[in-house]
């Protein structure tokens, strides 16, 4: 896959070089292509999605593994896993018809009326855009991250929790010990979620607004991502340089996503191996 993408993007690599990565102009008519706004849009939307989804996923994982009765936990866990199986285009349609109207009419006006003096929360409200995309991605990431974190918490040795309780620790203090013990697994879950967010195309392209600019004027403004521009422009591209530039975007997306996924896999497997060794002992 890497070889084919490199071969297909060679025309743009040969013409623009590193200028393709740091360039901020995307003009198929003039034959000028720069992917920096796409890279920034992908990384920022994914980062904010992680910031939103992480505390919610952590709370769900703790509730399912420590607070709920086992039968009720298994029932809720079944529905959480089902959420992870919903196709991204369905999330995108839900985002258009449910999430965007709700945010545009209820949440964003409230935020702007109270925090409009901050530039990030100023400007016109369209409903879709940068922040909406991050929220939608966060909703898509919660089932994945919470499932992994739950499995990590279940594998925490009971001897560790019993030792904390014997020392007089409260329930929350025991949870703190568990989180500290499972921190590498939690980091792995976060990075797996980040890899999913970076590569998401359909749902993102349906709600982000698809506006090519280096930085949006506010969190409510439209933006663009690497996966979204591939979904939107690849079919209509005719110029060989335009096609090569899009394949080059795909190559960059593959490299970024592979790096994130490999690091996450290494962290999760290393942590599970440690926990498994302790449990066997």
BAVONU-243683 format. One record per residue (C-alpha): residue number from 0; residue in three letters; x, y, z. Coordinates in nm, 4 decimals, always signed. Example, Ala and Ser with C-alpha at 12.3 -4.5 7.8 and 13.67 -1.06 7.14 Angstrom:
<atoms>
0,ALA,+1.2300,-0.4500,+0.7800 .
1,SER,+1.3670,-0.1060,+0.7140 .
</atoms>
This chain:
<atoms>
0,UNK,+0.0000,+0.0000,+0.0000 .
1,UNK,+0.2793,+0.2382,+0.0885 .
2,UNK,+0.4571,+0.1620,-0.2381 .
3,UNK,+0.1453,+0.2167,-0.4496 .
4,UNK,+0.0645,+0.5452,-0.2730 .
5,UNK,+0.4232,+0.6619,-0.3126 .
6,UNK,+0.4169,+0.5684,-0.6802 .
7,UNK,+0.0862,+0.7493,-0.7357 .
8,UNK,+0.2003,+1.0617,-0.5520 .
9,UNK,+0.5425,+1.0820,-0.7157 .
10,UNK,+0.4362,+1.3588,-0.9551 .
11,UNK,+0.3439,+1.5952,-0.6700 .
12,UNK,+0.6405,+1.4850,-0.4584 .
13,UNK,+0.8760,+1.5589,-0.7461 .
14,UNK,+0.7223,+1.9024,-0.8106 .
15,UNK,+0.6562,+2.0327,-0.4583 .
16,UNK,+0.8830,+1.8297,-0.2300 .
17,UNK,+0.8536,+1.9396,+0.1331 .
18,UNK,+0.6622,+2.2426,+0.0072 .
19,UNK,+0.3615,+2.0159,-0.0203 .
20,UNK,+0.3639,+1.9601,+0.3562 .
21,UNK,+0.4201,+2.3250,+0.4547 .
22,UNK,+0.2198,+2.4857,+0.1747 .
23,UNK,-0.1118,+2.6520,+0.2562 .
24,UNK,-0.2648,+2.6941,-0.0925 .
25,UNK,-0.4832,+2.4335,-0.2634 .
26,UNK,-0.5696,+2.5512,-0.6143 .
27,UNK,-0.6357,+2.2747,-0.8714 .
28,UNK,-0.6880,+2.5360,-1.1464 .
29,UNK,-0.3398,+2.6881,-1.1060 .
30,UNK,-0.1810,+2.3556,-1.0154 .
31,UNK,-0.0674,+2.4663,-0.6682 .
32,UNK,-0.1111,+2.2232,-0.3811 .
33,UNK,-0.0167,+2.2509,-0.0164 .
34,UNK,-0.1486,+2.0206,+0.2546 .
35,UNK,-0.0624,+2.2082,+0.5759 .
36,UNK,-0.4224,+2.3256,+0.6456 .
37,UNK,-0.5425,+1.9693,+0.5935 .
38,UNK,-0.2817,+1.8307,+0.8334 .
39,UNK,-0.3652,+2.0925,+1.0969 .
40,UNK,-0.7381,+2.0374,+1.0546 .
41,UNK,-0.6959,+1.6627,+1.0975 .
42,UNK,-0.4737,+1.6885,+1.4051 .
43,UNK,-0.6724,+1.9615,+1.5819 .
44,UNK,-1.0152,+1.8053,+1.5316 .
45,UNK,-0.8786,+1.4701,+1.6466 .
46,UNK,-0.7060,+1.6230,+1.9505 .
47,UNK,-1.0194,+1.8048,+2.0676 .
48,UNK,-1.2247,+1.4894,+2.0096 .
49,UNK,-0.9851,+1.3022,+2.2385 .
50,UNK,-1.0091,+1.5748,+2.5038 .
51,UNK,-1.3890,+1.5467,+2.4986 .
52,UNK,-1.4160,+1.1690,+2.4796 .
53,UNK,-1.1441,+1.0704,+2.7264 .
54,UNK,-1.3119,+1.1692,+3.0575 .
55,UNK,-1.6479,+1.0297,+2.9419 .
56,UNK,-1.4886,+0.7026,+2.8279 .
57,UNK,-1.2964,+0.6751,+3.1538 .
58,UNK,-1.6162,+0.7264,+3.3540 .
59,UNK,-1.8048,+0.4662,+3.1497 .
60,UNK,-1.5207,+0.2154,+3.1868 .
61,UNK,-1.5050,+0.2642,+3.5638 .
62,UNK,-1.8830,+0.2396,+3.5964 .
63,UNK,-1.8955,-0.0835,+3.3962 .
64,UNK,-1.6000,-0.2462,+3.5698 .
65,UNK,-1.6286,-0.1263,+3.9304 .
66,UNK,-1.9632,+0.0305,+4.0178 .
67,UNK,-2.2372,-0.1580,+3.8334 .
68,UNK,-2.3592,-0.5088,+3.9240 .
69,UNK,-2.2147,-0.7683,+3.6895 .
70,UNK,-2.5374,-0.8489,+3.5025 .
71,UNK,-2.6234,-0.4823,+3.4525 .
72,UNK,-2.2654,-0.4096,+3.3490 .
73,UNK,-2.2722,-0.6855,+3.0863 .
74,UNK,-2.6003,-0.5500,+2.9478 .
75,UNK,-2.4674,-0.1947,+2.9165 .
76,UNK,-2.1379,-0.3200,+2.7778 .
77,UNK,-2.3281,-0.5022,+2.5026 .
78,UNK,-2.4907,-0.1746,+2.3928 .
79,UNK,-2.1604,+0.0124,+2.4141 .
80,UNK,-2.0039,-0.2414,+2.1789 .
81,UNK,-2.2991,-0.2044,+1.9412 .
82,UNK,-2.2309,+0.1699,+1.9187 .
83,UNK,-1.8820,+0.0941,+1.7905 .
84,UNK,-2.0327,-0.1071,+1.5032 .
85,UNK,-2.2486,+0.1764,+1.3649 .
86,UNK,-2.1190,+0.2853,+1.0198 .
87,UNK,-1.9588,+0.6284,+1.0115 .
88,UNK,-2.1970,+0.7517,+0.7406 .
89,UNK,-2.4858,+0.6902,+0.9830 .
90,UNK,-2.3078,+0.9029,+1.2403 .
91,UNK,-2.2695,+1.1672,+0.9708 .
92,UNK,-2.6405,+1.1655,+0.8861 .
93,UNK,-2.7247,+1.1825,+1.2563 .
94,UNK,-2.4836,+1.4722,+1.2865 .
95,UNK,-2.6572,+1.6621,+1.0048 .
96,UNK,-3.0173,+1.6081,+1.1150 .
97,UNK,-2.9840,+1.5930,+1.4944 .
98,UNK,-2.6508,+1.7179,+1.6283 .
99,UNK,-2.6061,+2.0269,+1.4085 .
100,UNK,-2.9581,+2.1711,+1.4714 .
101,UNK,-2.9232,+2.1069,+1.8459 .
102,UNK,-2.5833,+2.2741,+1.8685 .
103,UNK,-2.6827,+2.5626,+1.6413 .
104,UNK,-3.0052,+2.6452,+1.8227 .
105,UNK,-2.9288,+2.5555,+2.1853 .
106,UNK,-2.5628,+2.5050,+2.2774 .
107,UNK,-2.3653,+2.7431,+2.0561 .
108,UNK,-2.5838,+3.0524,+2.1210 .
109,UNK,-2.5483,+2.9902,+2.4953 .
110,UNK,-2.1702,+2.9550,+2.4651 .
111,UNK,-2.1405,+3.2654,+2.2509 .
112,UNK,-2.3611,+3.4766,+2.4785 .
113,UNK,-2.1409,+3.3918,+2.7774 .
114,UNK,-1.7973,+3.3580,+2.6204 .
115,UNK,-1.8308,+3.5571,+2.2990 .
116,UNK,-1.5611,+3.8000,+2.4144 .
117,UNK,-1.3088,+3.5195,+2.3542 .
118,UNK,-1.2120,+3.5075,+1.9840 .
119,UNK,-1.2466,+3.1281,+1.9751 .
120,UNK,-1.6194,+3.1591,+2.0516 .
121,UNK,-1.6952,+3.4596,+1.8300 .
122,UNK,-1.8071,+3.4760,+1.4683 .
123,UNK,-2.1133,+3.3434,+1.2872 .
124,UNK,-2.2705,+3.0156,+1.3929 .
125,UNK,-2.3360,+2.7742,+1.1061 .
126,UNK,-2.4008,+2.4607,+1.3088 .
127,UNK,-2.1449,+2.2493,+1.1273 .
128,UNK,-1.7773,+2.3224,+1.1491 .
129,UNK,-1.4620,+2.2609,+1.3488 .
130,UNK,-1.6107,+2.2154,+1.6981 .
131,UNK,-1.9127,+2.0189,+1.5722 .
132,UNK,-1.6827,+1.7753,+1.3962 .
133,UNK,-1.4763,+1.7291,+1.7123 .
134,UNK,-1.7925,+1.6589,+1.9140 .
135,UNK,-1.9158,+1.4063,+1.6565 .
136,UNK,-1.5768,+1.2348,+1.6498 .
137,UNK,-1.5785,+1.2226,+2.0294 .
138,UNK,-1.9157,+1.0454,+2.0241 .
139,UNK,-1.7738,+0.7944,+1.7762 .
140,UNK,-1.4627,+0.7362,+1.9880 .
141,UNK,-1.6370,+0.6824,+2.3226 .
142,UNK,-1.7457,+0.3193,+2.2542 .
143,UNK,-1.3969,+0.2205,+2.1360 .
144,UNK,-1.2040,+0.3875,+2.4166 .
145,UNK,-1.4421,+0.2859,+2.6953 .
146,UNK,-1.4380,-0.0780,+2.5808 .
147,UNK,-1.0592,-0.0948,+2.5883 .
148,UNK,-1.0366,+0.0832,+2.9241 .
149,UNK,-1.2942,-0.1517,+3.0757 .
150,UNK,-1.0899,-0.4538,+2.9712 .
151,UNK,-0.7795,-0.2928,+3.1193 .
152,UNK,-0.9520,-0.2266,+3.4542 .
153,UNK,-1.0879,-0.5824,+3.4693 .
154,UNK,-0.7320,-0.7136,+3.4318 .
155,UNK,-0.6036,-0.5109,+3.7275 .
156,UNK,-0.5017,-0.7712,+3.9917 .
157,UNK,-0.7549,-0.8061,+4.2715 .
158,UNK,-0.4643,-0.8299,+4.5157 .
159,UNK,-0.3770,-0.4701,+4.4364 .
160,UNK,-0.7288,-0.3490,+4.5174 .
161,UNK,-0.7491,-0.5639,+4.8302 .
162,UNK,-0.4176,-0.4252,+4.9514 .
163,UNK,-0.5421,-0.0697,+4.9093 .
164,UNK,-0.8662,-0.1503,+5.0938 .
165,UNK,-0.6749,-0.3185,+5.3779 .
166,UNK,-0.4797,+0.0037,+5.4245 .
167,UNK,-0.8062,+0.1923,+5.4743 .
168,UNK,-0.8410,+0.3383,+5.1253 .
169,UNK,-1.1788,+0.4723,+5.0199 .
170,UNK,-1.3523,+0.3582,+4.7009 .
171,UNK,-1.2207,+0.6583,+4.5082 .
172,UNK,-0.8686,+0.6045,+4.6420 .
173,UNK,-0.8848,+0.2442,+4.5206 .
174,UNK,-0.9968,+0.3738,+4.1805 .
175,UNK,-0.7023,+0.6149,+4.1788 .
176,UNK,-0.4646,+0.3241,+4.2435 .
177,UNK,-0.6237,+0.1310,+3.9583 .
178,UNK,-0.5930,+0.4244,+3.7191 .
179,UNK,-0.2300,+0.4714,+3.8153 .
180,UNK,-0.1605,+0.1019,+3.7609 .
181,UNK,-0.3420,+0.0926,+3.4270 .
182,UNK,-0.2095,+0.4236,+3.2933 .
183,UNK,-0.0152,+0.2670,+3.0062 .
184,UNK,-0.3241,+0.0792,+2.8923 .
185,UNK,-0.5273,+0.3988,+2.9157 .
186,UNK,-0.2691,+0.5783,+2.7014 .
187,UNK,-0.2923,+0.2960,+2.4498 .
188,UNK,-0.6717,+0.3297,+2.4376 .
189,UNK,-0.6368,+0.7039,+2.3805 .
190,UNK,-0.3934,+0.6534,+2.0949 .
191,UNK,-0.6112,+0.3893,+1.9307 .
192,UNK,-0.8990,+0.6362,+1.9493 .
193,UNK,-0.6734,+0.9033,+1.8030 .
194,UNK,-0.5893,+0.6760,+1.5111 .
195,UNK,-0.9604,+0.6239,+1.4439 .
196,UNK,-1.0282,+0.9986,+1.4594 .
197,UNK,-0.7417,+1.0847,+1.2240 .
198,UNK,-0.8604,+0.8447,+0.9560 .
199,UNK,-1.2332,+0.9208,+0.9729 .
200,UNK,-1.3645,+1.0525,+0.6402 .
201,UNK,-1.7372,+1.0248,+0.5746 .
202,UNK,-1.8779,+1.1595,+0.9004 .
203,UNK,-1.6193,+1.4379,+0.9056 .
204,UNK,-1.6794,+1.5482,+0.5461 .
205,UNK,-2.0542,+1.5661,+0.6159 .
206,UNK,-2.0335,+1.8090,+0.9098 .
207,UNK,-1.7028,+1.9987,+0.9002 .
208,UNK,-1.7998,+2.2422,+0.6248 .
209,UNK,-1.5016,+2.1593,+0.3970 .
210,UNK,-1.3420,+2.5047,+0.3929 .
211,UNK,-0.9747,+2.5150,+0.2971 .
212,UNK,-0.7978,+2.7649,+0.5234 .
213,UNK,-0.4889,+2.7612,+0.7417 .
214,UNK,-0.6798,+2.8325,+1.0640 .
215,UNK,-1.0531,+2.8856,+1.1228 .
216,UNK,-1.1632,+3.2219,+1.2621 .
217,UNK,-1.3384,+3.0506,+1.5550 .
218,UNK,-1.4401,+2.7092,+1.6821 .
219,UNK,-1.7702,+2.7532,+1.4969 .
220,UNK,-1.6041,+2.8101,+1.1592 .
221,UNK,-1.5663,+2.5442,+0.8888 .
222,UNK,-1.2385,+2.3662,+0.8211 .
223,UNK,-1.1015,+2.0696,+0.6265 .
224,UNK,-0.9227,+1.7410,+0.6982 .
225,UNK,-0.7056,+1.5056,+0.4986 .
226,UNK,-0.9612,+1.2263,+0.4857 .
227,UNK,-1.2438,+1.4658,+0.3990 .
228,UNK,-1.0695,+1.6137,+0.0955 .
229,UNK,-1.0009,+1.2628,-0.0359 .
230,UNK,-1.3690,+1.1756,-0.0018 .
231,UNK,-1.4806,+1.4980,-0.1702 .
232,UNK,-1.2338,+1.5590,-0.4538 .
233,UNK,-1.0852,+1.2299,-0.5647 .
234,UNK,-1.3738,+1.1229,-0.7869 .
235,UNK,-1.3900,+1.4629,-0.9612 .
236,UNK,-1.0133,+1.5062,-1.0089 .
237,UNK,-0.9069,+1.5014,-1.3751 .
238,UNK,-0.5677,+1.6768,-1.3819 .
239,UNK,-0.2870,+1.4214,-1.3217 .
240,UNK,-0.1153,+1.6644,-1.0823 .
241,UNK,-0.4387,+1.7057,-0.8855 .
242,UNK,-0.4804,+1.3284,-0.8615 .
243,UNK,-0.1174,+1.2914,-0.7562 .
244,UNK,-0.1601,+1.5578,-0.4871 .
245,UNK,-0.4634,+1.3777,-0.3461 .
246,UNK,-0.2735,+1.0490,-0.3395 .
247,UNK,+0.0077,+1.2347,-0.1647 .
248,UNK,-0.2438,+1.3419,+0.1006 .
249,UNK,-0.3422,+0.9781,+0.1355 .
250,UNK,+0.0232,+0.8830,+0.1775 .
251,UNK,+0.0688,+1.1394,+0.4550 .
252,UNK,-0.2503,+1.0201,+0.6216 .
253,UNK,-0.1302,+0.6608,+0.6069 .
254,UNK,+0.2058,+0.7506,+0.7610 .
255,UNK,+0.0495,+0.9521,+1.0457 .
256,UNK,-0.2115,+0.6872,+1.1185 .
257,UNK,+0.0376,+0.4015,+1.1086 .
258,UNK,+0.2679,+0.5805,+1.3514 .
259,UNK,-0.0174,+0.6393,+1.5959 .
260,UNK,-0.1539,+0.2848,+1.5617 .
261,UNK,+0.1846,+0.1156,+1.5992 .
262,UNK,+0.2703,+0.3132,+1.9113 .
263,UNK,-0.0722,+0.2331,+2.0584 .
264,UNK,-0.0398,-0.1387,+1.9830 .
265,UNK,+0.3049,-0.1531,+2.1417 .
266,UNK,+0.1854,+0.0228,+2.4585 .
267,UNK,-0.1276,-0.1919,+2.4973 .
268,UNK,+0.0480,-0.5244,+2.4340 .
269,UNK,+0.3375,-0.4371,+2.6634 .
270,UNK,+0.0991,-0.3410,+2.9430 .
271,UNK,-0.1227,-0.6483,+2.8984 .
272,UNK,+0.1874,-0.8711,+2.9053 .
273,UNK,+0.2942,-0.7195,+3.2363 .
274,UNK,-0.0518,-0.7593,+3.3890 .
275,UNK,-0.0834,-1.1157,+3.2592 .
276,UNK,+0.2534,-1.2087,+3.4101 .
277,UNK,+0.1555,-1.0671,+3.7483 .
278,UNK,-0.1791,-1.2510,+3.7428 .
279,UNK,-0.0089,-1.5823,+3.6594 .
280,UNK,+0.2290,-1.5331,+3.9513 .
</atoms>
